[in-house]
Amino acid sequence: MIAITRDPIDPFGFIESARRPDTGGIVTFIGTVRDDDIEALDLDVCEEVALSDLKKIAEQAIRDYNLNTVDIVHRVGRMQLTETIVVIVVGASHRREGFAACSWILEQIKEFVPIWKKDIHKNGESWHFMQEEDNRSL
């Protein structure tokens, strides 16, 4: 599944759907709202473009890393600390391809998908593009 949602994301269904006889490894990334001196996080998106970009990223990952399955679900809207922002689940025949693909997918999302982030602080708000996060560690 490739999706954008305003609802909380439950990763376990995606993990279960990646179980197949030809899959030797399921790699999962769950990105959460961390405390960077914020109270909440608000994500906005150009949904039509973002969905198209996510689909292209998934298709390329399947081709380049020889994957069996890819699920990417990104949440938008207001989220509190520790809530899930994004879930990436990759099913691969071998672990190396799975880990490499999951990492590559996340970097592609951060670099290319039009998602804008607003940090909510006690004394105000600040908008910035996801790409700016590349200068900070996850």
PASEDREN-979615 format. One record per residue (C-alpha): x, y, z. Coordinates in steps of 0.25 Angstrom, whole numbers, plus 5000, padded with zeros to 4 digits. Example, Ala and Ser with C-alpha at 12.3 -4.5 7.8 and 13.67 -1.06 7.14 Angstrom:
<rs>
R   c1   c2   c3
R 5049 4982 5031
R 5055 4996 5029
</rs>
This chain:
<rs>
R   c1   c2   c3
R 5000 5000 5000
R 5005 5014 4997
R 4997 5024 5004
R 4996 5038 5011
R 4987 5038 5023
R 4982 5047 5035
R 4979 5035 5043
R 4989 5028 5053
R 4997 5017 5046
R 4997 5003 5051
R 5010 4997 5044
R 5006 4982 5048
R 4997 4980 5037
R 5007 4984 5027
R 5018 4975 5033
R 5008 4963 5033
R 5005 4966 5018
R 5019 4965 5014
R 5020 4951 5019
R 5022 4942 5006
R 5029 4929 5003
R 5039 4936 4995
R 5042 4947 5006
R 5054 4944 5015
R 5054 4958 5022
R 5044 4968 5025
R 5051 4982 5028
R 5042 4993 5035
R 5045 5007 5038
R 5035 5015 5047
R 5038 5029 5048
R 5032 5036 5060
R 5031 5051 5065
R 5043 5053 5074
R 5045 5064 5085
R 5053 5075 5078
R 5048 5085 5088
R 5034 5084 5081
R 5021 5081 5087
R 5015 5076 5074
R 5017 5075 5059
R 5008 5078 5047
R 5011 5073 5033
R 5004 5078 5021
R 5005 5072 5007
R 5002 5073 4993
R 4995 5060 4993
R 4993 5057 4978
R 5008 5060 4975
R 5012 5053 4988
R 5005 5040 4985
R 5010 5040 4971
R 5024 5042 4976
R 5023 5031 4987
R 5018 5021 4976
R 5030 5025 4967
R 5039 5023 4979
R 5033 5009 4982
R 5033 5004 4968
R 5048 5008 4966
R 5052 5002 4979
R 5045 4989 4975
R 5053 4989 4962
R 5066 4994 4967
R 5067 4985 4980
R 5059 4973 4975
R 5048 4974 4985
R 5036 4966 4987
R 5027 4976 4994
R 5028 4991 4998
R 5018 4998 5007
R 5019 5013 5010
R 5009 5021 5018
R 5012 5035 5022
R 5003 5043 5032
R 5000 5057 5031
R 4993 5067 5040
R 4995 5070 5055
R 5003 5060 5063
R 5008 5059 5077
R 5022 5054 5082
R 5024 5040 5080
R 5013 5038 5069
R 5016 5031 5056
R 5019 5040 5044
R 5023 5029 5034
R 5024 5014 5032
R 5032 5007 5022
R 5031 4992 5021
R 5040 4985 5011
R 5039 4970 5008
R 5052 4964 5001
R 5058 4951 4998
R 5070 4955 5005
R 5073 4965 5017
R 5084 4973 5010
R 5074 4977 4999
R 5063 4980 5009
R 5072 4989 5018
R 5078 4996 5007
R 5064 4999 5000
R 5058 5003 5013
R 5069 5014 5015
R 5068 5018 5001
R 5053 5020 5001
R 5054 5028 5013
R 5064 5037 5007
R 5056 5039 4994
R 5044 5043 5002
R 5052 5053 5010
R 5058 5059 4997
R 5047 5058 4987
R 5033 5057 4993
R 5026 5071 4995
R 5023 5070 5010
R 5024 5082 5019
R 5027 5082 5033
R 5022 5092 5044
R 5029 5091 5058
R 5019 5095 5069
R 5027 5102 5080
R 5022 5108 5093
R 5024 5122 5088
R 5021 5120 5073
R 5022 5112 5061
R 5032 5110 5050
R 5031 5104 5036
R 5041 5097 5028
R 5043 5087 5017
R 5046 5072 5020
R 5059 5073 5012
R 5065 5083 5023
R 5065 5071 5032
R 5076 5065 5024
R 5085 5074 5033
R 5081 5067 5045
R 5082 5053 5050
R 5069 5044 5051
</rs>
